[in-house]
Amino acid sequence: MRENARVTSDVAPFKGMGDYQELVDEISELLGAPATLENRDFELIAFGAYDSEGELDASALDPVRTRSILTRRSTAAVRAWFEGFGITRATGPVRIPPTPEAGVYRGRICLPVRHRGVVLGYVWLLDDDPGPSERQLSAAMEVAARIGALLADEAQHGADLTRELRAVLIAEPGWQRDMAVAELRTALGPRADGPHTVVCVAPWPSADPDDAPSVRTLPGATALCTVPWGTSAQSLALLVRLRSTDAVTPAVSAAGRLLERAGSRGRGAGTGGRGGAGGPGAAAGVAAARLGLAELGTAWQEASAAARAALAEPRFAPVAEWARIGPYRLLTSLPPEAAHDPVVAPLLTPAHHELARTAEVYLDCAGQAGRTAAELGIHRQTLYYRLSRVEQLTGLDLDDGEDRLLLHMALKGARL
């Protein structure tokens, strides 16, 4: 096997306590083979795609491996089959032969990930001839032990931090929130001072903690909890560590995984965009990155606002970043009643849906009739007639800048 080659991965490495991707890449480098890390429930945590040319070798995939990577989990039948080789009890590498009839075309090496005698997960590698040496496998098992320590640490702290994170997010601004932040900071220790952001997924299908995903399956995740969403629904909040405040890419990736868990098909659940009504489902919002936890309450407001924008405006879905939602940053900060101006109310009735859509597209197109007619697929004369009806219903003058601003904000606000 090649022992010195470049390692690529589909998840960026993280600095700090949860460096699962770095450790998986280290094992890939030690053994010269692509490696995956799964928890003991066979849910994918990290995947290192290893090749000397920096490309994933398609021959390294078989149906079982492909499904695990694409769906982030394995079936119960696959799990039972692999456990039949004694991996739950093993303390060292286990070689599993290829079995084409089971969809396993390539042999496997399983490195049990244990901590204090308890199996917490598995590192999987494809076994080639002649395969890694005993010295290489011994070094890889040392890395697996470090993974086990991380899994055990995050299992303990993740469960504990659910209460602390929820306390911060539901506390009123002021001394109550300050105390909750201080408690969370103490629980996190040195990790609290690094760059973080917050993800909001809404609506979340269940308030039952047992239905929430494990933080161990979300690279960079520090803690998660459910938070009320509206009067009867729930949202999921996730605190994510970042490498720096320059990019929230890890949080966007985690949000995508959570949406898969929530059963989303990537469509908004709002009133629909220009192309028609959005489908049912969840959406996610990601706050701006910050150093430390002092502004965690504000970050949650940003993440929630971005999720609302993604639900309201399909072009932001399925994951909206606070920095990219434009005027919705202002609109989501307004109290609900402020977004419903009485002069626009007649236009927002079901009978005038087409007129409202026409007015919104016209304003989105900066009042350019040609662009608006082309986007709506109508004749200019039809457009002018509809705009005159809008003016009659609202009493607004579409040649007046302030009237246009009021109408535009009201139409966008109605989506929220």
N, C-alpha and C positions, 0 to 999 in steps of 0.2 A: 504493500500500500504506500501511497505517497504521504510523506510526513511533513512536507513543507509546501504549502500551497495557499492560495487565497481563499478566504471564507466570505461568503455572502449570506444574507439572511433577509427574511421578509418582515422582520420586526427590528427596529433600531435598538441598540443596546442602551441600558440605563445605568447611570452611576448611582451607587447607594446600596440600600439593603436588598432591593429586589432585582439584582443583576442576572436574572435567569437567562436572558438572551446571550449575555457575555459568557456565561458559564457553559451554555450549550455550544456556542461557537468555539470555546476553548477545548471541549471534548472533541468536536469535529476536527479541530486542528491537530490534536494529539493523535487521533486514530486515522486521520486522512479519509473520513467518510462522513456523509451527511447524517446529522443526528436530530432527533425530536425529543422533546420533554413533555410527558403527560403526567397528570396527577393520578392518584390511585383509582379514580373513577374513569380513567382513560379519556379525560378532556385535555385537549392540546393547550400547552402553556407557551412553548417556544419551539421554533423550527429553524434550524440552520441548513441552508442549501449550499453544499460544499462542492467545489469543482476547481481544478487547477486553472481553468480558463475563466473562472468567475461566473460560469453559467451552470444552471441546474441540468444535470444529466437526466434526460427523459427515461433512460433505461433504469434509473434508480427507483422508478415508481411502479407500483403494482396496485390493483384495485383497493386493497386494504389501506395501504399507505396514502394513496390519493384521496380516499374518502376522509381519512383522519385529518389530512391537511386542509382540505376544502371545507369540511363541515365542523372542524375543531373537536370532533369526538368520534368514538368508535361504537359499533353496535354491541348489544349485549352478547350476541353470539361470538363476535370476534374477541371480546373480553374474556368470555368463558374459555375459548379455545387457547388463548395465550396463557391464561392462569393455570391451565391444565399442565403446563410445563414447570409448575412450581415456582413461578416468579414471585408470588406473594410471600414465600418463606425463604427465598434465596438471600444469601448475604454477599454473593459474588456474581460475576457475569454468568448469564444463562444463554447458551446457544440454541436457537430454534431453527430447525431445518425448513427448507422451502416445501410448501404443500400447495401445488397449483389448484387442486380441487377446492381449496379453501380461499382461493384468491391471493395466496401468499406465494408469489413467484420467486422471491428472493429470500435467502436465509436472513435471520435476524440475530443480533446480539442485544440482549436486554441487560441493562445495568440497573439493578434495584436501587432506588433512592430511599435511604433509611435514615432515621434519626432516633437514637436511643432505643434501637431494636424494633422500631415501628416503621413499616413501609409507607411512604408518603407519595411515591410516584415512581416513574420509570423513564430512563433514557433509552431510546431505541436507535440502533444503528443497523445498516445493511451489512451483511457478512459476505466478504469476498475472499477468494482463495489467493494468497495463503492466509489472509486475515491479520488482525493486529497481534503483536507479540504479547506475552504475559506481562512484560514490563510496561508496555503501552496501556494494557487493560488495568493494571494496578494504578497507574497514574490517573486514568480516567475515573476509576472508582473513588479516588481521593477528591476529585472534582464533584462527583455525585454526592459525596458526603457533605460537601459545602452547600450543594443545592438542598440537601435534606435539612440542614440547619436553617436555611432561609425559609423553606416551606414551613417548618415547625414554628419559626419566629413569627411569620406572617399569619399563620393559623391562629396563634395566640393573640397577637396584636389586632388582627383583622376583626376577630370576634369582639374584642374589648372596645375597639374604636368605633363600632357601629353606634353605640350610645353617645360617645363624645361628639362624633360628627353630627348626628341628628340634633344634639343639644345646641350646637353652634348655629345650625341652619334654621331652627325654629325659634331661637331666642330673639327678643326684641332688641333693636339697636340700643347701645348704651352699656351700662355696667353688667347686665345679664349676659350679653353676648361676649363682652370682654372676659368675664369669668369662664365662660364655656370655651373660648379660644385658648385661654391659659391652661385649662385642663387638658385640652387636646394637644397643645404644644408639649406639655409635660409628658404625656403618654408617648408621643412620637420621639422625644429626645432630639438628638442632633439632626434627624431627618426633617424636623419642622422648619429649619432655617433655609432649606433649599428651594428651588423654583417649583411652583405647583400651579395647577389650574383645577377647575371644577367642571364636571360634565353633568348635565341634566337630561334624563330620558323620560319622556312623558307622552301619553299616560303609560304608567307601568301596570302590567296586568294583575299584580297581586301585592297585598301588603304583608303577606306571610314571609317572615325572614327566611324560612326554609326554601322558598321559591326564588330567592335572590341568588345570582351567580357567586362563585367564590372569587375573592380578590386575587387568588393565586392563578386564575385563568386569564387575568387581564394584566398584561405587562405594564409596570409602572403604577399599578393601583395601590393606594395606601389604605383606603377605607371606603365603604359604601353603606348607604342606608336608604330607607324609603321616607318620603316626605309628602304630606298632603298636597294634592293638586286640585285646586278648585274646591268645590263643596263635597264631592263624593269620590273622587279618583285619587290615585297615588302617582308620584313620580319617583324615579330612582336617582339618587345623588352619588357621584363618584369623585373622590379626591385622587388626583393623579400627579405623580412626580414627573418632572421634566428634566431634560439635560440642561436646558437653558431657558431663558424667558424669550428667546428669539423665535421659537416655533412651538406650536401646540399639536404637532403631528401625532405624537403618541396618544394624546387624548382623543383625537379624531378617530384613530384606529380602535381605541377602546370603546368609543361610542358606537362604532359600527358593529362590534361584537355584541354589545348590549342590545342593539336593535334586532340583531338576528335572534337573540334570546327572547325578545319581546314579541317575536312573530311578525315584525314589520316587513313589508314588501318594498320599503323605500318610498312610499307615497305619503303625502301629508294628509292629515285628517281635518283640515280646515274647510273653509267655504269654497275653496277651489281657486285656481288661477285663471289666466286668460284662456287656457285651453279647455276649461271645464272643471267640474268638481273634483276635488282630491279624494283619494280612496281612504278607507279607514286604516288606522294603524298608529304607530308611534313615530316620534321624531326626537332628535337630540340637539342640544345646544352646548357649546363649549365657550367658557369664559376666557377673557384675556389672561395671560400668564402673569404671575406675581412671585416675588421672593418672600418667603415666609407665609405666615397665616394671619397677619394682622387684618387683612382685607378679605377674609374668607366669606364674610356675609355679603359683601358687595359682589364678589366673584359668583356666589350662588345666584344673586339677582340677575347678573349678566347671563349666566348659563340658562336660567329659566326663561329670560326674555328671548334668547336666541332659539330655544326650543319652541316657544310660542310663535316666533317668526317662521320657523320651518314648518310648523303645523298650518300656518295661515297662508304662506306663499310657497307653492310647490317648487319654485326655482331655487329655494334655499335647502329643500329637503334632499336627503334624509338627515344630514348633519349640518347645522349652521354654526358658524363661528361668530361670536359677538362682534369682532372687528369687521365682519363682512356683511352685516345686515343693514347698513346704511340708515335710512330714515326710521327704520323700526327700532333703532336704539332709543330714539326720542319717543316714538309712539308707545312702546311697551312700558315706558316710565310713567305715562299718564294714568290717572285713575280711570276705571272703565267708563264712568259717566261722561268724562271729558271728551272721549272719542266719538260721542254720538251727538252731533250738533243738530238742533231741531230743523234747521232749514234743509238739511240733506235727508231727513227721515222719509219724506215721500218717495225719494228715489230708491230707497233701500227695501221697499216692499217687493214681494215675489212677482207682482204684476209688472214691475219695471226693471227686472233683472238685466235684460238686454241693454237698456239705456244706461244702467250703472256700469256695466262692463264696457260699453262704448266710451263713456266719459273717462273711465280709468285708463283705458288704452290711449285715448287722445292725450291725456295729461302725461302719461308715461312717455309718449312720443314728442313731448315738448310742444304740443299744440300744432304739429305739422300734419296737415290734412292728408297729404299724399301717403305718408308713412302709415298713418292710422288706418286709412281705407284699405291699404294693401294688407296690413296685418289682420284686419277684421274680415277681409275678403268681400268688401261691399263697394258700391259706387260712391263717388264723392258726394253726389246729391243726396244719397241715403244718409251718409254721415252728417251732412249739414242739417238735414231734417231732424235726425236724432238729437243733435246738440241743441237745436232750438227747443226741442221738447224738454231736455234737461234744464234749460234756462227757465222755461215756463213752470216746471214742477218745483224748482228750488228758489226761484227769484234771484239767482246769481247771474252775474254778467261774466261770461267766459272770456271777454276781452280785458277784464280787470285782473291784475296780478294777484291781489289779495283774495278775491273771490275764487280764483283758480287754486290758490294755496289751500284755502279752507276746504274746498271740495275734494282735492287730492288727499289731504290728511284724513278727512272723514271717511273716504272710501277705503283707504288703507287701514284705518283704525277699525272699521267695521269687520275686517277679517279676523281681528284679534278677539 
